[in-house]
């Protein structure tokens, strides 16, 4: 496989027209409300470049000017750091000012707005499934349940490891010939480095499900976590697990002490709790989050939420 075939993600956008920049750069992130303009006596200019594949890309971005826009959740975890300039991430929310050289994970599980001024920036995009697979292996996390807190301040040691890892990957790519085996190892190494900076918040596989005899139930649990946002029926879960509906019900009661649908309801309440903690009114409402996680009746959702977390969902949202 040639280098060109390996790195099928190759992007480069360079120019001096703010309108072209707005259209082009927002397209890279599926943004809807972007704006950009000159800020100083220097002429407006921008450059954006990326190389990699769907599993990982290395990117650089720079601008003489100001850019502001929204980024919705996507298929990647995005770690970025400034090498110059000024920026605020999550404007209207946590409003985090960036520090040159210090990596920050973009909010990964909800949309956010950023503003960057006269900046130089490096970014690494890591496919969520790649990172989640490594997190599952290293931390025993349930696939589909993994969340990361973008407000985590990584340790100095983990930041140093991250920069060293990215530098090694960059040097290897610049060499011009990377085999598939080597590239996969570099992706894994970068994912491990990422997890050193950002420990996952995730449901862990119960000890009982780690026994080979409960492999079918574990498949069902992992499926529930992965697709909790979708309408799920017990027959559908049983089919994924390779069990009859009755066998699935009995296996859940024996290993987890609840039915499959009760477990699904618990997972959905946990996800709603996470979204309420991360949300900011008035952009986020309790009703929106309840519907997102399959709770059609707001009153029943609030009652179940209060029983589980000891407070009304609106109080969680206001924190």
C-alpha positions in Angstrom: 0.0 0.0 0.0 1.4 3.4 -1.0 1.5 6.5 1.2 -1.2 8.1 -0.9 -3.5 5.1 -0.4 -2.7 5.0 3.3 -3.4 8.7 4.0 -6.7 9.1 2.1 -7.6 12.1 4.2 -5.7 15.0 2.8 -7.0 18.6 3.2 -5.5 21.9 2.5 -7.2 25.3 2.4 -5.3 28.5 2.0 -6.6 32.0 1.2 -7.3 35.6 2.0 -11.1 35.8 1.5 -13.1 35.7 4.7 -16.3 34.4 3.0 -14.5 31.5 1.3 -12.8 30.8 4.7 -16.1 30.7 6.5 -17.7 28.4 4.0 -14.7 26.1 3.7 -13.7 25.8 7.4 -17.2 25.3 8.7 -17.6 22.5 6.2 -14.7 20.6 7.8 -16.7 20.5 11.1 -20.4 20.5 9.9 -20.8 23.9 11.5 -23.9 26.0 10.8 -23.2 29.4 12.3 -19.6 30.5 11.5 -18.3 34.0 10.9 -14.8 35.3 10.3 -13.2 38.7 9.7 -9.9 40.7 9.9 -8.8 42.0 13.3 -5.6 43.9 12.9 -3.6 46.0 10.4 -2.3 42.7 9.0 -4.1 41.4 5.9 -6.6 38.6 6.6 -5.3 35.1 5.8 -5.9 31.5 6.7 -4.4 28.1 6.3 -5.8 24.7 7.3 -4.2 21.3 6.5 -4.8 17.7 7.5 -3.3 14.3 6.8 -4.3 10.8 7.9 -7.3 8.5 7.5 -10.7 8.0 9.2 -9.0 6.6 12.3 -6.7 9.5 13.0 -5.7 12.8 11.3 -3.0 15.3 12.2 -4.1 18.9 11.5 -2.9 22.4 11.6 -4.9 25.7 11.5 -3.8 29.3 11.5 -5.4 32.6 10.8 -4.6 36.3 10.8 -8.1 37.3 11.8 -11.0 36.1 14.0 -13.2 33.0 13.5 -16.2 32.0 15.6 -18.5 29.1 15.1 -20.3 26.0 16.3 -19.1 22.4 16.3 -21.7 19.6 16.8 -20.7 16.2 18.2 -19.1 14.1 15.5 -17.3 10.8 15.0 -14.0 12.0 16.4 -12.5 13.1 19.7 -10.6 16.3 19.0 -7.6 17.4 21.0 -6.1 20.7 20.1 -3.6 23.2 21.5 -2.5 26.7 20.5 1.1 27.4 19.5 0.2 31.1 19.3 -2.7 33.5 19.6 -5.8 33.6 21.7 -9.0 31.5 21.9 -12.0 30.7 24.0 -13.8 27.3 23.8 -17.4 26.8 24.8 -18.5 30.4 24.6 -21.8 30.9 26.4 -21.1 27.7 28.4 -17.9 26.9 30.3 -16.0 29.6 28.4 -12.5 28.1 28.7 -9.6 30.4 27.6 -6.9 28.4 26.0 -3.2 28.4 27.1 -0.5 28.1 24.5 1.0 24.6 24.5 -1.7 23.1 26.8 -3.9 20.5 25.1 -7.6 20.7 25.5 -10.3 18.2 24.5 -13.1 19.8 22.6 -16.5 19.0 24.3 -17.2 15.6 22.7 -20.8 14.9 23.6 -22.6 18.1 22.9 -22.4 21.1 20.6 -20.3 24.1 21.6 -19.2 27.5 20.2 -15.6 28.7 20.0 -13.8 32.0 19.2 -10.1 32.1 17.9 -8.1 35.3 17.3 -4.8 35.6 15.3 -3.8 32.1 16.1 -1.8 29.1 15.2 -3.2 25.7 16.3 -2.4 22.0 16.1 -5.1 19.3 16.3 -5.4 15.6 16.4 -8.7 13.9 15.4 -9.1 10.4 16.9 -12.0 8.2 15.8 -14.3 7.5 18.7 -14.5 3.8 18.1 -10.7 3.5 18.1 -10.4 5.3 21.4 -13.4 3.5 23.0 -11.9 0.1 22.0 -8.6 0.9 23.7 -10.5 2.3 26.8 -12.6 -0.9 26.9 -9.4 -3.0 26.8 -7.5 -0.9 29.4 -10.3 0.1 31.8 -12.9 -2.6 31.4 -15.4 0.0 30.2 -18.7 -0.9 28.5 -18.6 0.1 24.8 -21.1 2.9 24.1 -21.0 4.2 27.7 -17.7 6.0 27.5 -17.7 9.8 28.2 -14.9 12.3 28.6 -14.8 15.5 30.6 -13.4 18.3 28.5 -12.7 20.4 31.7 -10.2 17.8 33.0 -6.8 19.5 33.4 -4.2 16.9 32.3 -1.1 16.3 34.4 2.2 17.8 33.3 3.5 14.2 32.7 0.6 13.2 30.5 0.9 16.4 28.5 4.6 15.8 27.9 3.8 12.2 26.8 1.1 13.5 24.5 3.4 16.0 22.8 6.2 13.4 22.5 3.7 10.9 20.9 2.3 13.4 18.4 5.8 14.5 17.5 6.8 10.9 16.8 3.7 10.3 14.7 4.4 13.5 12.8 8.0 12.6 12.1 6.9 9.1 10.9 4.3 10.6 8.6 6.8 13.1 7.2 9.1 10.3 6.3 6.7 9.5 3.5 6.1 5.8 3.8 4.0 4.2 6.5 2.9 0.6 6.4 -0.7 -0.3 7.5 0.8 -2.2 10.5 2.9 0.7 11.6 0.1 3.2 11.2 -2.3 1.0 13.3 0.4 0.9 16.0 0.8 4.7 15.9 -3.0 5.1 16.2 -3.1 2.8 19.2 -0.2 4.6 20.8 -1.9 8.0 20.3 -5.1 6.6 21.8 -3.2 5.4 24.9 -1.6 8.8 25.2 -5.0 10.4 24.9 -6.3 8.2 27.7 -3.4 9.2 29.9 -4.6 12.8 29.7 -8.4 12.0 29.9 -9.5 9.1 32.0 -12.9 7.9 30.7 -16.1 8.2 32.7 -17.8 4.9 31.8 -19.9 2.1 33.0 -17.7 -0.8 33.9 -18.5 -4.4 33.0 -19.8 -6.1 36.2 -17.6 -8.9 37.4 -20.3 -11.4 36.8 -20.4 -10.6 33.1 -16.7 -11.2 32.7 -17.3 -15.0 33.2 -17.4 -16.8 29.8 -20.8 -18.4 30.7 -22.4 -14.9 30.7 -21.0 -13.8 27.4 -24.5 -13.6 25.9 -25.7 -11.2 28.6 -22.6 -9.1 28.1 -23.4 -8.8 24.4 -26.8 -7.6 25.3 -25.5 -5.1 27.9 -23.0 -3.7 25.5 -25.7 -3.4 22.8 -28.0 -1.5 25.2 -25.2 1.0 26.1 -24.3 1.5 22.4 -27.9 2.1 21.2 -29.7 3.4 24.3 -30.7 6.5 22.3 -32.8 4.4 19.9 -36.1 2.6 20.4 -35.2 -0.9 21.6 -37.4 -3.9 22.1 -36.6 -6.9 24.3 -36.9 -9.2 21.3 -34.4 -7.2 19.4 -31.9 -7.3 22.3 -32.5 -11.1 22.7 -31.7 -11.6 19.0 -28.4 -9.6 19.3 -27.5 -11.8 22.4 -28.3 -15.0 20.6 -30.9 -15.9 23.2 -34.7 -16.4 23.4 -36.6 -13.6 25.1 -37.3 -15.9 28.1 -33.6 -16.9 28.4 -32.6 -13.3 28.1 -35.0 -12.3 30.9 -33.8 -15.1 33.1 -30.1 -14.4 32.5 -30.5 -10.7 33.3 -32.3 -11.5 36.5 -29.7 -14.0 37.5 -26.6 -11.8 36.7 -27.9 -8.2 37.2 -31.0 -8.6 39.3 -33.2 -6.8 36.9 -34.9 -7.2 33.5 -33.3 -6.1 30.2 -35.8 -3.2 29.9 -35.1 -2.1 33.5 -31.4 -2.0 32.7 -32.1 0.0 29.5 -34.1 2.5 31.6 -31.3 2.8 34.1 -28.8 3.5 31.3 -31.0 6.1 29.8 -31.4 7.9 33.1 -27.6 7.9 33.5 -27.2 9.4 30.1 -29.8 12.0 30.8 -28.0 12.9 34.0 -24.7 13.3 32.1 -26.4 15.6 29.5 -28.1 17.7 32.2 -24.8 18.2 34.0 -23.1 19.2 30.7 -26.0 21.4 29.4 -26.6 25.1 29.9 -30.0 26.7 30.0 -31.8 28.2 28.0 -30.1 26.3 25.1 -30.7 23.0 26.9 -34.1 22.0 28.4 -35.1 19.1 30.5 -37.8 18.2 27.9 -35.2 18.0 25.1 -33.0 15.7 27.1 -35.8 13.5 28.3 -37.0 13.0 24.7 -33.5 12.4 23.5 -33.2 9.4 25.8 -36.6 8.0 25.1 -38.7 9.4 27.9 -41.9 10.6 26.2 -43.7 11.6 29.5 -41.9 14.4 31.2 -43.6 13.9 34.6 -42.7 10.2 34.7 -39.2 11.0 33.7 -38.8 13.6 36.5 -40.2 11.1 39.0 -37.8 8.4 37.9 -34.9 10.8 37.8 -35.6 12.1 41.3 -35.8 8.5 42.6 -32.4 7.7 41.0 -30.5 10.9 41.7 -32.3 12.5 44.6 -33.1 15.8 42.8 -35.3 17.3 40.1 -33.7 17.3 36.6 -34.1 21.1 36.4 -31.9 21.4 39.5 -29.1 19.3 37.9 -29.3 21.5 34.8 -28.9 24.7 36.8 -25.6 23.6 38.5 
